[in-house]
Amino acid sequence: MTLSGSRSRLTFSLRFVAACLPLLASTACSSPSGSIERAVPADAVIDATVLVGDDLGRRIQRDPGAWPVQLRPARAIILPDGVLRADVGADLRVDDRPGVARHLYRSQLEELWRGLDDLGFGDPAVGDYDGNLGRLVPDDDEVIQILALQRGGRDWAIVRRFEVSPDTMPAEVAALEDARMRSAIRRLAALAWAFDAPPDDTVAFPERYDFGPDPWARYRGPGKADG
């Protein structure tokens, strides 16, 4: 092998590597961010509402711990920056905007959207309701679960509604539900720190009576009564 032949092959190898480096760098750097961008673009919004009829709502209020969280009236909104607004209560409606409950990490947002994609809800083609969501009103024993999504310049809504008759036990409701919607609502509820066991409002916290010295005493003249 001649010296000039070795140099020619070495020059070709170096040129080949130099030509491939930009492509390799582009593939290594752009693919993950591209997939993340598809999962959670700048306009991604998740809007979920559970509406419950009056009669069923009264049954749930009598024993809330017996009813799973996805059946209790609630509302949650997750914005692109990770702000999660959530609240519970029978008076909540689709147009209400709850207060801020927490801020999610980027990784939590990505995981949530991947979960919705896995459930089949991330495709606008699955939207099955194009009317005014605010006009949805449950019958006395009905549950309406609403999932309104926005991503990539598209928005779509999925609505599930079913009746829970007075003789239906809480443990039997699973047979009436859409399993995918149940999973989606429960994921959102967990992020909003809402679980099957509701908060115990019977806990008696200690009440403080002694608040220390009067901070305004020095501004009162001698002989003036406190008031």
C-alpha positions, 0 to 999 in steps of 0.5 A: 500500500502506498503512502498516497493511497492511505492518505486518500482513504483517510481523507475520504473517511474524514469527509464522510464523517464530517458530512454525517455529523450534522445529520446525526446531531440533528437526529439525536437532538431534534427527535425527542423535542419533536415528540415532546412538542407533539405531546404537549404543544403550546395550546394544549388544554385538558378540560374535564367535568363530571355532572351529576343529577340532583337525586343521585347527588343527594345519594352521594352526599349521604355517603360520599366515601362509598362512591368512586371519585369519577362519579362525584361532581367535579371540574378540572382544567389543565393549561399548557403551562402546567397550571391545574385548576380544580374544584368539587361540588354539585353547583359546578358547571362546564363554564365555571373556572375553578381556582388554582389547585397546583402547578404540574411539572413538564414531565407530568404534563407529558405523561398525562397526554401520553396516557390520553393518547394511549386511551385513544382520546388524543385524536380529534377524530374520536370527538363525539360531541360538537354542540354547546357543552354548557347546555348539557344537564343531567337527569335526576339519576344521571352522570355526565362525564365530559372531556374537552381537549385542545391540541395542535390547533384542534379541539374536540369533546368526548361525552359519556352519560349513563343512569345510576338507578336508585337500586344500583349500589356504588360497587355496581356502577363500574358495569355502566361506565366507559372504562377509558373515560373512567381511567382518564377522569381518575388520572385527572382527579389524582393530579388534583389530589382528589381520591375515592376517600373524600377529606374527613371534615369531622376532624376537630382541629385545636382552637387557639384563644391566646393570641399574645399581647395587644400589638396596638396597646402602645398607641392607646393613651393611658386609661383608655379601654381596649376596643 
